[in-house]
Amino acid sequence: MVATGSSDREAAIKWAAITGVIATVSVFAIAQGLSYPLLSFILQRQGESPAMIGLSAAMTPIGFILSSPLIPGLAQRFGAGRTALTCAVLSAIVLALIGWTQNVYLWFPLRFLIGVVTNPLYVLSEIWVIALAPAARRGRIMGVYSTIISAGFAAGPLCLLAVGTEGWPPFVVGISAFVVCGICLASVLGRLPKVDEAGHRVSVLGFMPRAMLLLFSVVVAAGFEQAALALLPVYGTHYGIAETRMSALLSVMIAGNIAMQVPLGLMAERLTARLVRLMCIGITALGCALLPVLIETPLIWPMIFVWGAVSYGIYTMSIIELGDRFTGSTLIAGNAAFSLMWGVGGISVPPLAGSAMDVLGAGGLPLTLGLLCLALAVASAVGRRKA
């Protein structure tokens, strides 16, 4: 009886810790989702060109890329918990400085810094969720995690409807979100597993040869999401489709992402994350082929919903597989490498797809994304055969 009571208590603590970390990341996602459109609206009011606005926005993912290799060392030296808490505080301070300066040129280093200080918070929180999730339920838990992250990013812009985009109110919401993020994290810090192994350190570059296929999957998932969000409205204009309809299609795509990660996670528990990842890649590639055929028909609505679900599902399955294969400092390095590759995909694929559209017309978008998915499918099939 005592052993059973002790086991129940440990299980309750684990679920409380998972809930606390997911709450931390959800608040973080709201702050991040709010900041991107907010700063773009402000720069637009200041008369800055679209090119300057885009360059300013790129500073944050560059901060993600350059800070990722530092995360394993920071976690080992200062502890994962202390590093994440410090980053939550620094994120609030940097966002306050952005609100205070209101200058496009000062925002370049500040937006770079916010990428640097938020990245460890995101990476370490994701590692804790992976480490806390029981192997038999990792699929559904990571599905919930991905759903809440996506919902948080989607909720960020909605906050602007309530507080507007002028003055301090929107910045106060974002700063408060980072503070709440720190409070949520502090409340469960004592229950979190120790993932920063002393005396055993794996670097991000050292991790990469161990999981090249997973890292390529992250590049494709990130590049697909960013290119679709940025260029689908442009694609629609080629067919004379109204901006409101294309905005609605993007909303349906995001809804598919949010709604379907838990079902995909449950499927991964039954079939393995690797097999579901292959299915997601195949269906995403099929969607690229069907886009020109269905774009002017009612069937585009269910197709775009599924497209959003499976394209992000590639990333969700990759995270589950990462947790199945690695632990400790190797998991920290792997997750930091995922963050780096997400930045690489997000920065490189949209310009590539945009250039293809300049040369080939609207068809350059589905062609570029389809070829990326095809390359990943071939690499996955070859990798599975070798394994």
C-alpha positions in Angstrom: 0.0 0.0 0.0 2.8 2.4 0.9 4.6 1.6 -2.4 1.4 2.2 -4.3 0.8 5.5 -2.6 4.4 6.6 -3.2 4.0 5.7 -6.9 0.8 7.6 -7.2 2.4 10.6 -5.6 5.3 10.5 -8.1 2.9 10.2 -11.0 1.0 13.2 -9.7 4.2 15.2 -9.4 5.2 14.3 -12.9 1.9 15.4 -14.4 1.9 18.6 -12.4 5.4 19.3 -13.7 4.3 18.6 -17.3 1.3 20.9 -16.9 3.5 23.7 -15.4 6.0 23.5 -18.3 3.4 23.5 -21.0 1.7 26.5 -19.3 5.1 28.2 -19.3 5.6 27.7 -23.0 2.0 28.6 -23.9 2.4 32.0 -22.3 5.7 32.4 -24.0 4.1 31.6 -27.4 1.4 34.3 -26.8 4.2 36.9 -26.2 6.1 35.8 -29.3 2.9 35.7 -31.4 2.0 39.2 -30.3 5.4 40.8 -30.9 5.8 40.0 -34.6 2.7 41.7 -36.0 2.9 44.5 -33.4 6.3 45.6 -34.4 5.4 45.3 -38.1 2.4 47.5 -37.6 4.5 50.1 -35.8 7.2 50.2 -38.5 4.5 50.4 -41.2 3.0 53.5 -39.4 6.5 55.0 -39.3 6.7 54.7 -43.1 9.3 52.0 -43.3 9.4 49.9 -46.5 8.3 46.3 -46.7 12.0 45.3 -47.3 13.1 47.1 -44.1 10.2 45.6 -42.1 11.1 42.1 -43.3 14.8 42.6 -42.6 13.9 43.8 -39.0 11.8 40.7 -38.5 14.6 38.4 -39.6 16.8 39.5 -36.7 14.9 37.3 -34.3 15.4 34.0 -36.2 19.0 35.0 -36.7 19.2 35.3 -32.9 17.7 31.8 -32.6 20.3 30.4 -35.0 23.4 32.0 -33.4 22.3 31.2 -29.8 21.4 27.6 -30.4 25.0 26.2 -30.1 25.4 28.0 -26.8 22.4 26.4 -25.0 24.0 23.0 -24.0 27.0 24.8 -22.4 24.8 27.3 -20.6 22.6 24.5 -19.2 25.6 22.6 -18.0 27.4 25.5 -16.5 24.5 27.3 -14.8 21.8 24.6 -14.7 18.8 24.3 -17.1 16.3 25.8 -14.6 18.4 28.9 -13.7 19.2 29.5 -17.4 15.5 29.3 -18.4 14.4 31.6 -15.5 17.1 34.1 -16.4 16.0 34.1 -20.0 12.3 34.8 -19.0 13.4 37.9 -17.1 15.8 39.0 -19.9 13.0 38.6 -22.5 10.7 40.9 -20.5 13.5 43.5 -20.2 14.4 43.4 -23.9 10.8 43.7 -24.9 10.5 46.7 -22.6 13.5 48.3 -24.3 11.9 47.7 -27.7 8.8 49.5 -26.5 10.8 52.3 -25.1 13.1 53.0 -28.1 10.5 52.9 -31.0 13.4 53.2 -33.5 13.9 50.9 -36.5 17.7 51.0 -36.3 17.9 50.3 -32.5 15.3 47.5 -33.0 17.8 45.5 -35.2 20.1 44.6 -32.2 17.2 44.4 -29.8 15.2 42.0 -32.0 18.3 40.0 -32.4 18.7 39.9 -28.6 15.1 38.8 -28.0 15.8 35.9 -30.3 19.0 35.1 -28.3 17.3 35.2 -24.9 14.0 33.5 -25.8 15.6 30.6 -27.6 17.0 28.8 -24.5 13.7 29.3 -22.7 11.9 27.5 -25.6 14.5 24.8 -26.1 14.8 23.9 -22.4 11.0 23.9 -21.8 10.6 21.5 -24.8 13.3 19.2 -23.4 11.6 19.1 -20.0 8.3 18.1 -21.6 10.0 15.3 -23.6 11.9 14.1 -20.5 8.8 14.1 -18.3 6.5 12.4 -20.8 6.2 8.6 -20.3 7.4 6.8 -23.4 4.0 5.1 -23.9 2.2 8.4 -23.8 4.9 10.6 -25.4 2.9 10.9 -28.7 -0.2 12.4 -27.2 1.7 14.7 -24.8 3.9 16.1 -27.5 0.7 16.5 -29.6 -0.9 18.5 -26.8 2.4 20.5 -26.5 2.5 21.3 -30.2 -1.2 22.2 -30.2 -0.8 24.6 -27.3 2.3 26.2 -28.8 0.4 26.8 -32.1 -2.7 28.1 -30.3 -0.5 30.5 -28.3 1.1 31.9 -31.4 -2.3 32.3 -32.9 -3.7 34.0 -29.8 -0.9 36.6 -29.7 -2.3 38.6 -32.7 -5.8 38.3 -31.2 -4.6 40.2 -28.1 -3.9 43.1 -30.3 -7.6 43.3 -31.1 -8.3 43.9 -27.5 -5.4 46.4 -26.6 -4.6 47.9 -30.0 -1.1 48.5 -31.5 -0.4 52.0 -30.2 1.4 53.1 -27.1 2.4 50.9 -24.2 -0.6 48.7 -23.7 0.4 46.0 -26.2 4.0 46.0 -24.9 2.7 45.7 -21.3 0.7 42.6 -22.4 3.9 41.0 -23.9 6.1 42.0 -20.9 3.5 40.6 -18.5 3.3 37.3 -20.5 7.1 36.8 -20.1 6.8 37.6 -16.3 3.9 35.1 -16.0 6.1 32.6 -18.0 8.8 33.0 -15.4 6.3 32.6 -12.5 4.9 29.4 -14.0 8.4 28.0 -14.5 9.5 28.9 -11.0 6.4 27.1 -9.5 7.5 23.7 -10.9 11.3 24.1 -11.0 11.8 21.7 -8.1 9.8 19.0 -9.8 11.7 19.2 -13.1 14.1 16.4 -14.1 17.9 17.1 -14.2 18.8 17.1 -17.9 22.2 18.9 -17.7 24.5 15.9 -17.1 27.7 16.9 -15.3 30.9 15.7 -16.9 29.2 14.7 -20.2 28.7 17.4 -22.8 27.5 17.0 -26.4 27.7 20.1 -28.7 25.2 21.0 -31.3 27.7 20.4 -34.1 28.6 17.1 -32.4 25.0 16.0 -32.4 24.2 16.8 -36.0 25.8 13.6 -37.6 23.7 11.5 -35.2 20.3 12.6 -36.6 20.7 14.3 -40.0 17.4 13.0 -41.2 15.5 14.5 -38.3 17.3 17.8 -38.7 16.4 17.8 -42.5 12.8 17.2 -41.4 12.9 20.2 -39.2 14.2 22.4 -42.1 11.4 21.2 -44.3 8.7 21.7 -41.7 9.9 25.2 -40.8 10.5 26.3 -44.4 7.1 25.0 -45.5 5.3 26.8 -42.7 7.1 30.2 -43.2 6.8 30.0 -47.0 3.1 29.1 -47.0 2.3 31.9 -44.5 4.3 34.5 -46.5 3.6 33.5 -50.1 0.1 31.8 -50.2 -1.6 35.3 -50.4 0.7 36.1 -53.3 -0.1 32.7 -54.9 -3.8 33.5 -54.6 -3.5 36.8 -56.5 -2.4 34.9 -59.6 -5.8 33.2 -59.7 -7.6 36.5 -58.9 -8.6 35.3 -55.4 -9.6 38.0 -53.0 -7.3 38.8 -50.0 -10.1 38.0 -47.6 -10.5 34.5 -49.0 -6.8 33.8 -48.9 -6.6 35.1 -45.3 -9.5 32.7 -44.5 -7.6 29.8 -46.1 -4.5 30.6 -44.0 -6.7 30.6 -40.9 -8.0 27.1 -41.9 -4.5 26.0 -42.4 -3.5 27.1 -38.9 -6.6 25.5 -37.6 -5.6 22.2 -39.1 -2.2 22.6 -37.4 -3.8 23.2 -34.0 -6.5 20.6 -34.2 -4.7 17.6 -35.5 -1.4 17.3 -33.5 -3.0 15.2 -30.7 -4.6 12.7 -33.2 -1.2 12.5 -35.0 0.5 11.9 -31.6 -1.9 9.1 -30.7 -1.3 7.6 -34.1 2.5 7.7 -33.4 2.0 5.7 -30.2 0.4 3.0 -32.3 2.5 3.1 -35.4 5.8 4.7 -34.3 6.7 8.4 -34.9 9.0 7.5 -37.8 6.2 5.8 -39.8 3.7 8.7 -39.1 6.4 11.2 -40.1 6.8 9.4 -43.4 3.0 9.5 -43.9 3.0 13.3 -43.1 5.8 13.9 -45.6 3.9 12.0 -48.3 0.6 13.7 -47.7 2.3 17.2 -47.6 3.9 16.4 -51.0 0.5 15.3 -52.4 -1.0 18.6 -51.2 1.7 20.5 -53.2 0.6 18.6 -56.3 -3.1 19.2 -55.6 -2.9 22.9 -54.8 -3.0 24.2 -58.4 -5.8 21.8 -59.2 -8.0 22.6 -56.2 -7.3 26.3 -55.4 -10.4 27.5 -57.3 -12.7 24.8 -56.0 -14.5 24.2 -52.7 -12.3 21.2 -52.1 -9.4 23.6 -51.3 -10.9 24.1 -47.8 -10.5 20.5 -46.5 -7.3 20.1 -48.4 -5.7 23.1 -46.8 -6.9 22.0 -43.4 -5.1 18.6 -43.8 -2.1 20.3 -45.4 -1.6 22.5 -42.3 -2.0 19.5 -40.0 0.5 17.1 -41.7 3.1 19.8 -42.6 3.5 20.7 -39.0 3.1 17.1 -38.1 6.5 16.5 -39.6 8.0 18.6 -36.8 5.9 17.0 -34.1 6.9 13.5 -35.2 10.5 14.5 -35.3 10.4 15.8 -31.7 8.7 12.6 -30.5 11.4 10.5 -32.3 14.1 12.8 -30.8 12.8 12.0 -27.3 12.6 8.3 -28.1 16.2 8.1 -29.2 18.1 10.5 -26.9 18.4 11.6 -23.3 20.3 14.0 -21.0 22.9 16.4 -22.5 22.5 14.7 -25.9 18.8 15.6 -25.9 19.7 19.2 -25.0 22.1 19.4 -27.9 19.6 17.7 -30.2 16.8 20.1 -29.3 19.1 23.1 -29.7 20.1 21.7 -33.1 16.3 21.5 -33.9 16.0 25.2 -33.0 18.9 26.1 -35.2 17.5 24.1 -38.2 14.1 25.7 -37.7 15.8 29.1 -38.1 17.7 27.9 -41.1 14.5 26.6 -42.8 12.5 29.7 -41.9 15.1 32.1 -43.3 16.2 30.1 -46.4 13.0 28.5 -47.9 10.7 31.5 -48.3 13.3 33.5 -50.4 13.9 30.3 -52.4 10.2 29.8 -53.1 9.7 33.5 -53.8 12.6 33.4 -56.4 11.0 30.4 -58.0 7.7 32.3 -58.3 9.5 35.2 -59.9 11.0 32.8 -62.6 8.2 30.3 -63.0 5.1 32.2 -61.9 2.7 31.1 -59.2 3.5 27.5 -59.8 7.0 28.1 -58.3 5.5 27.9 -54.8 4.0 24.4 -54.8 6.9 23.2 -57.0 9.6 24.3 -54.5 7.7 23.0 -51.5 6.9 19.7 -53.3 10.5 19.1 -54.3 11.6 19.7 -50.8 9.1 17.2 -49.5 10.1 14.7 -52.2 13.8 15.1 -51.3 12.9 14.4 -47.6 10.8 11.4 -48.6 13.6 9.9 -50.6 16.1 10.5 -47.9 13.7 9.0 -45.3 13.1 5.9 -47.4 16.9 5.4 -48.0 17.6 6.0 -44.3 15.0 3.5 -43.2 16.4 0.9 -45.6 19.9 1.4 -44.2 18.6 1.2 -40.7 
